[in-house]
Amino acid sequence: MKVVVGLGNPGAKYVGTRHNVGFEVIDYLAGGPGVGPFRQQFQAMIAEATEGGEKVLLVKPETFMNLSGRAVRAVADFYKVPLENLLIISDDFNLPLGKLRVRANGSHGGQNGLRNIQEQLGTDAYPRMRIGVGQPDAGEAVDFVLSRFKPGERVAVEDAVAKAANGVLLWLRKGLEACMNTANAGEKKAKESKERVQKNEKKLKDADTKPAADEKL
């Protein structure tokens, strides 16, 4: 069994807010073929699907963001889900709008849902997918994540949700490494580009400091 958890806050008041982008990914996946209806269980809304003969649970905690770990632990404990078979999807205001980042483990990065999951599970060694929701002005993080996306941002958000859902399917079918390679491709290219620039800059610097053949030290 594999479990995919999208983080967010329950209720119409929070629909479309930046903090709820994890819910949007789950809803996108739930609209696919062969996915059963949502039921209420373990302080969450849960839908069942099958992928490659393996049961998959799509989970939206109803505990509110800051207590997401309660629902995650309840599901993981009941079904005895290994942590590597658990994928958490959350918003991240430290990433540019629409950017995806997938990691096998790591800190919560100030995201309170991830923080509570880490506290409840007693470890940060679980896969997570972060979706960039734009960056707030200094001191406005709380209001920012609870705000709705601007009309001009929706296209980027919907594109990111679709890419995230495809990333989840890749994780289910081919594993975390394949998911990371695809979702983090832009990040890898940027890193390689930066390394090339730094390497070229070093070559130029070395060339500038190296004496010409007819110069004497």
Rosetta blueprint (number, residue, H / E / L):
1 M L
2 K E
3 V E
4 V E
5 V E
6 G E
7 L L
8 G L
9 N L
10 P L
11 G L
12 A H
13 K H
14 Y H
15 V L
16 G L
17 T E
18 R H
19 H H
20 N H
21 V H
22 G H
23 F H
24 E H
25 V H
26 I H
27 D H
28 Y H
29 L H
30 A H
31 G L
32 G L
33 P L
34 G L
35 V L
36 G L
37 P L
38 F L
39 R E
40 Q E
41 Q E
42 F L
43 Q L
44 A E
45 M E
46 I E
47 A E
48 E E
49 A E
50 T E
51 E E
52 G L
53 G L
54 E E
55 K E
56 V E
57 L E
58 L E
59 V E
60 K E
61 P E
62 E L
63 T L
64 F L
65 M H
66 N H
67 L H
68 S H
69 G H
70 R H
71 A H
72 V H
73 R H
74 A H
75 V H
76 A H
77 D H
78 F H
79 Y H
80 K L
81 V L
82 P L
83 L H
84 E H
85 N H
86 L E
87 L E
88 I E
89 I E
90 S E
91 D E
92 D E
93 F L
94 N L
95 L L
96 P L
97 L L
98 G L
99 K L
100 L E
101 R E
102 V E
103 R E
104 A L
105 N L
106 G L
107 S L
108 H L
109 G L
110 G L
111 Q L
112 N H
113 G H
114 L H
115 R H
116 N H
117 I H
118 Q H
119 E H
120 Q H
121 L H
122 G L
123 T L
124 D L
125 A L
126 Y L
127 P L
128 R E
129 M E
130 R E
131 I E
132 G E
133 V L
134 G L
135 Q L
136 P L
137 D L
138 A L
139 G L
140 E L
141 A H
142 V H
143 D H
144 F H
145 V H
146 L L
147 S L
148 R E
149 F L
150 K L
151 P H
152 G H
153 E H
154 R H
155 V H
156 A H
157 V H
158 E H
159 D H
160 A H
161 V H
162 A H
163 K H
164 A H
165 A H
166 N H
167 G H
168 V H
169 L H
170 L H
171 W H
172 L H
173 R H
174 K H
175 G L
176 L H
177 E H
178 A H
179 C H
180 M H
181 N H
182 T H
183 A H
184 N L
185 A H
186 G H
187 E H
188 K H
189 K H
190 A H
191 K H
192 E H
193 S H
194 K H
195 E H
196 R H
197 V H
198 Q H
199 K H
200 N H
201 E H
202 K H
203 K H
204 L H
205 K H
206 D H
207 A H
208 D H
209 T H
210 K L
211 P L
212 A L
213 A L
214 D L
215 E L
216 K L
217 L L
